[in-house]
Amino acid sequence: MSGSYSPSPGVIYPTLSWLEDMGYAAAETQEAGRRRYRITAEGEAFLIANRAAVDELNARLGPAGAGARREVPAPVLRGMENLRLALRLRLKQGPLDQAAAQSIAAALDAAAQAVERS
């Protein structure tokens, strides 16, 4: 949403492991087996030594929270999930002929236009 990037666990966990291996972060086990990471003195030194690169990355991200997701209102979330389920169920019925594909595409285009006008 709004061009923001949310990394997947497949990106997060290897990165945290690398930071630990390099000595830049340390994990502490919390209740229920959850791990909390903190930056180490070596990590702080690395950031200071690479301040220009860090500043450049932060500049590309923009102001803090500018790309953060806002809470999606429940009725909108329900509608999105209903559409996703309807499409999934229809596509499981088998291949679409040209007329059905055109009809579905027209309905999706109409919905997109209605959202843009809202």
MILUM-939610 format. One line per 5 residues: number of its first residue (from 0); their letters; for each residue x, y, z of N, C-alpha, C, CB. Coordinates in Angstrom, 2 decimals. Last residue first. Glycine has a CB too. Layout:
// MILUM-939610
NUM) A) X,Y,Z,X,Y,Z,X,Y,Z,X,Y,Z | ... $
// end
This chain:
// MILUM-939610
117) SREVA) -14.01,6.88,-4.69,-14.42,7.04,-3.28,-13.51,7.96,-2.52,-14.46,5.69,-2.58 | -12.91,6.43,-7.15,-13.82,7.58,-7.01,-14.20,7.85,-5.57,-15.08,7.35,-7.82 | -11.51,4.05,-6.74,-10.76,5.28,-7.05,-11.62,6.52,-6.88,-10.22,5.22,-8.48 | -13.65,2.29,-6.39,-12.74,2.56,-5.27,-11.98,3.86,-5.52,-11.74,1.39,-5.08 | -14.74,2.30,-8.97,-15.56,2.76,-7.84,-14.67,3.09,-6.64,-16.62,1.69,-7.45 $
112) QAAAD) -12.60,1.19,-10.38,-13.01,2.57,-10.67,-13.85,3.13,-9.54,-13.79,2.64,-11.98 | -12.63,-1.39,-9.28,-11.43,-0.53,-9.13,-11.79,0.93,-9.36,-10.32,-0.96,-10.11 | -15.13,-2.30,-10.15,-14.86,-2.17,-8.72,-13.67,-1.24,-8.48,-14.60,-3.54,-8.09 | -14.67,-2.33,-12.91,-15.72,-1.46,-12.36,-15.49,-1.24,-10.87,-17.12,-2.07,-12.61 | -12.67,-4.29,-13.05,-12.38,-2.93,-13.47,-13.40,-1.94,-12.91,-12.36,-2.84,-15.00 $
107) LAAAI) -14.14,-6.49,-12.13,-12.99,-6.03,-11.36,-12.63,-4.60,-11.74,-11.78,-6.97,-11.58 | -16.02,-6.69,-14.20,-16.48,-6.49,-12.83,-15.35,-5.95,-11.96,-17.03,-7.80,-12.24 | -14.32,-7.19,-16.37,-15.16,-5.98,-16.37,-15.64,-5.67,-14.95,-16.36,-6.15,-17.31 | -13.24,-9.66,-15.63,-12.36,-8.50,-15.77,-13.15,-7.20,-15.73,-11.57,-8.60,-17.08 | -15.58,-11.21,-15.75,-14.88,-11.04,-14.47,-13.98,-9.82,-14.53,-14.06,-12.30,-14.12 $
102) SQAAA) -16.12,-11.01,-18.51,-17.11,-10.59,-17.53,-16.46,-10.32,-16.17,-18.21,-11.65,-17.39 | -13.85,-12.14,-19.68,-14.20,-10.75,-19.97,-15.17,-10.21,-18.92,-14.83,-10.64,-21.37 | -14.07,-14.75,-18.67,-12.89,-13.95,-18.34,-13.18,-12.47,-18.57,-11.67,-14.40,-19.18 | -16.46,-15.53,-19.89,-16.38,-15.46,-18.42,-15.20,-14.59,-18.00,-16.25,-16.86,-17.81 | -15.67,-15.45,-22.60,-16.77,-14.61,-22.13,-16.73,-14.44,-20.61,-18.13,-15.22,-22.56 $
97) QDLPG) -13.58,-17.35,-22.73,-13.33,-15.94,-23.04,-14.42,-15.03,-22.48,-13.22,-15.75,-24.54 | -13.78,-19.54,-19.86,-13.85,-19.28,-21.30,-13.69,-17.77,-21.49,-15.20,-19.80,-21.92 | -11.58,-20.69,-17.38,-12.54,-19.68,-17.79,-12.58,-19.60,-19.31,-12.19,-18.30,-17.17 | -11.24,-23.98,-15.94,-10.79,-22.87,-16.79,-11.94,-21.93,-17.16,-10.15,-23.42,-18.06 | -12.69,-24.55,-12.63,-12.12,-24.94,-13.91,-11.76,-23.73,-14.74,-13.09,-25.81,-14.67 $
92) QKLRL) -13.28,-23.90,-10.08,-14.31,-24.62,-10.85,-13.77,-25.10,-12.18,-15.53,-23.73,-11.07 | -11.33,-22.29,-9.10,-11.23,-23.72,-8.79,-12.24,-24.55,-9.57,-11.43,-23.95,-7.29 | -12.24,-19.78,-9.80,-11.12,-20.33,-10.56,-10.91,-21.82,-10.28,-9.86,-19.56,-10.25 | -14.23,-19.42,-7.84,-14.58,-19.48,-9.26,-13.48,-20.12,-10.09,-14.88,-18.08,-9.80 | -12.72,-19.37,-5.48,-13.72,-20.43,-5.68,-14.09,-20.56,-7.16,-14.97,-20.14,-4.84 $
87) RLALR) -11.14,-17.04,-5.95,-10.50,-18.35,-5.73,-11.49,-19.48,-6.00,-9.96,-18.45,-4.28 | -13.13,-15.06,-6.15,-12.24,-15.35,-7.28,-11.61,-16.74,-7.14,-11.15,-14.28,-7.38 | -14.23,-15.22,-3.56,-15.07,-15.44,-4.73,-14.22,-15.78,-5.95,-15.93,-14.21,-5.02 | -11.99,-14.54,-1.98,-12.59,-15.86,-1.87,-13.44,-16.18,-3.10,-13.44,-15.96,-0.61 | -11.57,-11.87,-2.80,-10.51,-12.87,-2.94,-11.09,-14.28,-2.91,-9.45,-12.70,-1.83 $
82) LNEMG) -14.01,-10.72,-2.02,-13.60,-10.74,-3.43,-12.55,-11.81,-3.67,-13.07,-9.37,-3.85 | -13.89,-11.07,0.76,-14.98,-11.67,-0.02,-14.61,-11.77,-1.49,-16.27,-10.86,0.14 | -11.66,-9.51,1.38,-11.60,-10.97,1.60,-12.71,-11.68,0.82,-11.71,-11.29,3.10 | -12.64,-6.97,0.74,-11.44,-7.49,0.07,-11.37,-9.01,0.19,-10.17,-6.86,0.67 | -14.81,-6.80,2.54,-15.03,-6.77,1.10,-13.86,-7.32,0.32,-15.31,-5.36,0.65 $
77) RLVPA) -13.41,-6.85,4.98,-14.39,-7.88,4.67,-14.63,-7.96,3.17,-15.70,-7.61,5.40 | -11.94,-4.46,4.73,-11.24,-5.74,4.84,-12.18,-6.90,4.49,-10.67,-5.93,6.27 | -14.06,-2.65,4.77,-13.20,-2.73,3.59,-12.45,-4.07,3.58,-12.20,-1.55,3.55 | -15.14,-3.05,7.34,-15.97,-3.31,6.16,-15.14,-3.43,4.87,-16.98,-2.19,6.00 | -12.81,-2.40,9.02,-13.37,-3.75,8.95,-14.26,-3.98,7.72,-14.17,-4.03,10.19 $
72) PVERR) -10.22,-0.36,7.63,-11.53,-0.49,8.28,-12.13,-1.87,8.02,-12.49,0.62,7.78 | -6.86,-0.97,8.25,-7.89,-1.05,7.22,-9.24,-1.21,7.93,-7.63,-2.25,6.23 | -4.55,1.20,9.66,-5.52,0.14,9.93,-6.60,0.18,8.86,-6.14,0.28,11.34 | -1.89,1.95,7.44,-2.91,2.37,8.40,-3.86,1.20,8.57,-3.66,3.67,7.93 | 1.52,1.26,7.07,0.13,0.91,6.79,-0.77,1.46,7.88,-0.04,-0.61,6.68 $
67) AGAGA) 3.94,3.74,6.39,3.36,2.74,7.27,1.90,2.49,6.91,3.48,3.18,8.74 | 5.30,5.65,5.07,4.78,4.54,4.27,4.11,3.48,5.11,5.90,3.92,3.48 | 5.89,7.37,7.15,5.21,7.90,5.97,4.61,6.78,5.14,6.17,8.72,5.12 | 7.36,6.47,9.30,5.93,6.24,9.32,5.20,6.71,8.08,5.34,6.91,10.48 | 9.81,8.84,8.91,9.37,7.68,9.67,7.86,7.60,9.68,9.89,7.73,11.11 $
62) PGLRA) 10.26,10.01,5.55,9.99,10.25,6.97,9.45,9.01,7.66,8.99,11.40,7.13 | 12.27,7.79,3.46,11.38,8.92,3.71,11.15,9.08,5.20,10.05,8.73,2.99 | 14.01,5.92,2.45,12.80,5.45,3.13,11.80,6.58,3.34,13.14,4.81,4.46 | 16.13,7.34,1.51,15.32,6.64,0.53,14.01,6.15,1.15,16.09,5.46,-0.08 | 17.25,8.15,3.91,16.70,9.17,3.01,15.79,8.53,1.97,17.84,9.96,2.32 $
57) NLEDV) 18.22,5.72,4.88,17.11,6.39,5.58,16.46,7.45,4.70,17.61,7.02,6.88 | 20.33,5.30,3.05,19.19,4.37,3.12,17.99,5.02,3.78,19.58,3.09,3.88 | 21.96,7.50,3.75,21.44,7.37,2.38,20.24,6.43,2.35,22.54,6.86,1.44 | 22.60,6.89,6.40,21.84,8.11,6.09,21.22,8.05,4.70,22.74,9.35,6.20 | 24.09,4.56,5.98,22.86,4.50,6.77,21.99,5.72,6.46,23.18,4.43,8.29 $
52) AARNA) 26.27,5.60,4.57,25.40,4.60,3.93,24.07,4.51,4.65,26.09,3.22,3.91 | 27.33,7.30,6.55,26.91,7.85,5.25,25.96,6.88,4.55,28.14,8.14,4.35 | 28.02,5.55,8.69,26.95,6.54,8.85,26.45,7.07,7.51,27.43,7.69,9.71 | 29.72,3.47,9.27,29.02,3.47,7.99,27.87,4.47,7.97,28.50,2.07,7.67 | 30.63,3.78,11.83,31.63,3.73,10.76,30.99,3.84,9.37,32.43,2.43,10.85 $
47) ILFAE) 28.19,3.58,13.18,28.93,4.84,13.21,29.93,4.89,12.07,29.66,5.01,14.57 | 27.55,0.88,12.68,26.67,1.97,12.21,27.39,3.30,12.16,25.45,2.08,13.11 | 29.70,-0.36,13.99,29.52,-0.55,12.55,28.64,0.55,11.97,28.92,-1.93,12.26 | 29.19,0.39,16.63,30.42,0.84,15.99,30.31,0.72,14.47,31.63,0.02,16.51 | 26.77,-1.00,17.03,26.80,0.47,17.13,28.03,1.02,16.42,26.80,0.91,18.61 $
42) GEATI) 27.75,-3.61,16.79,26.75,-3.11,15.86,26.70,-1.60,15.84,25.39,-3.67,16.20 | 29.41,-3.75,19.00,30.00,-3.91,17.67,29.04,-3.38,16.60,30.34,-5.40,17.39 | 27.51,-3.53,21.00,28.50,-2.46,20.87,29.16,-2.53,19.50,29.58,-2.56,22.00 | 24.39,-4.64,19.48,25.55,-4.79,20.35,26.47,-3.58,20.18,26.32,-6.11,20.04 | 20.85,-4.29,19.57,22.11,-3.99,18.91,23.25,-4.12,19.91,22.09,-2.57,18.28 $
37) RYRRR) 18.68,-7.04,20.18,19.21,-5.73,20.55,20.53,-5.53,19.83,19.39,-5.60,22.10 | 15.68,-8.93,19.79,17.04,-8.59,19.38,17.40,-7.19,19.85,17.18,-8.68,17.86 | 13.93,-11.52,21.29,14.02,-10.07,21.13,15.48,-9.75,20.82,13.51,-9.29,22.44 | 11.93,-14.33,20.64,13.26,-13.75,20.74,13.19,-12.26,20.49,14.23,-14.43,19.74 | 9.68,-16.40,22.49,9.92,-15.32,21.51,11.32,-14.76,21.74,8.85,-14.18,21.64 $
32) GAEQT) 9.01,-18.25,24.43,10.02,-18.60,23.45,10.30,-17.55,22.39,9.63,-19.83,22.78 | 7.33,-17.26,26.36,6.72,-18.00,25.25,7.72,-18.27,24.12,5.52,-17.23,24.71 | 9.46,-14.51,27.17,8.42,-15.47,27.51,7.84,-16.08,26.24,7.31,-14.81,28.35 | 12.57,-14.35,25.26,11.53,-13.78,26.11,10.54,-14.89,26.49,10.79,-12.60,25.40 | 15.98,-14.47,24.70,14.73,-15.21,24.68,13.78,-14.63,25.72,14.98,-16.72,24.94 $
27) EAAAY) 17.78,-12.24,22.76,17.42,-12.59,24.13,16.08,-13.31,24.07,17.36,-11.33,25.07 | 20.45,-11.87,20.50,19.07,-12.27,20.76,18.92,-12.63,22.22,18.66,-13.46,19.86 | 22.32,-9.17,19.22,22.24,-10.31,20.14,20.78,-10.59,20.42,23.03,-10.03,21.47 | 24.26,-7.90,16.49,23.02,-8.00,17.25,23.09,-9.22,18.15,21.78,-8.07,16.31 | 26.76,-8.09,15.45,26.13,-6.78,15.45,24.83,-6.75,16.24,25.87,-6.33,14.03 $
22) GMDEL) 28.06,-10.44,15.01,28.24,-9.83,16.32,27.61,-8.46,16.43,29.69,-9.73,16.62 | 27.61,-11.88,12.78,28.61,-10.83,12.66,28.90,-10.15,14.00,28.15,-9.79,11.65 | 25.53,-13.49,13.69,26.81,-14.11,13.31,27.93,-13.09,13.24,26.68,-14.82,11.97 | 23.52,-11.51,13.95,24.03,-12.24,15.12,25.40,-12.83,14.84,23.05,-13.34,15.54 | 23.17,-10.82,11.29,23.57,-9.79,12.25,24.13,-10.42,13.52,22.38,-8.89,12.59 $
17) WSLTP) 22.32,-13.31,10.29,23.57,-12.73,9.82,24.08,-11.67,10.81,23.39,-12.11,8.43 | 19.86,-13.55,11.64,20.92,-14.55,11.86,22.28,-14.00,11.45,20.62,-15.85,11.08 | 18.50,-11.37,10.52,18.79,-11.38,11.96,19.89,-12.39,12.29,17.51,-11.72,12.75 | 18.39,-12.30,7.87,19.10,-11.07,8.18,19.45,-11.00,9.67,18.26,-9.85,7.78 | 16.80,-14.60,8.08,18.20,-14.72,7.66,19.03,-13.47,7.97,18.27,-15.01,6.17 $
12) YIVGP) 14.39,-13.25,9.03,15.13,-14.20,9.87,16.56,-14.45,9.39,14.40,-15.51,9.92 | 13.57,-11.44,6.87,13.86,-11.00,8.24,14.77,-11.98,8.98,12.56,-10.82,9.01 | 13.04,-12.96,4.60,14.08,-11.92,4.55,14.52,-11.57,5.97,13.56,-10.66,3.81 | 11.07,-14.67,5.32,12.18,-15.22,4.56,13.32,-14.23,4.37,11.71,-15.70,3.23 | 9.12,-13.00,6.39,9.98,-13.74,7.32,11.20,-14.35,6.62,9.18,-14.84,8.01 $
7) SPSYS) 9.28,-10.08,4.20,8.71,-11.35,4.64,9.63,-12.00,5.66,8.49,-12.29,3.43 | 8.99,-6.51,4.57,9.77,-7.72,4.32,9.10,-8.96,4.89,11.15,-7.57,4.90 | 7.12,-4.30,2.95,7.07,-5.04,4.20,7.80,-6.35,3.99,5.60,-5.27,4.67 | 7.20,-1.16,1.56,7.73,-2.51,1.49,7.66,-3.12,2.87,9.18,-2.51,0.96 | 4.86,1.06,-0.04,5.72,0.66,1.07,6.12,-0.80,0.92,5.01,0.89,2.41 $
2) GSM) 3.11,2.02,-1.92,4.48,1.76,-2.32,5.40,1.34,-1.19,5.03,2.95,-2.96 | 0.57,2.14,-0.83,1.30,3.39,-0.99,2.78,3.16,-1.28,1.14,4.24,0.24 | 0.83,-1.17,0.00,0.00,0.00,0.00,0.88,1.24,0.00,-0.95,0.00,1.20 $
// end
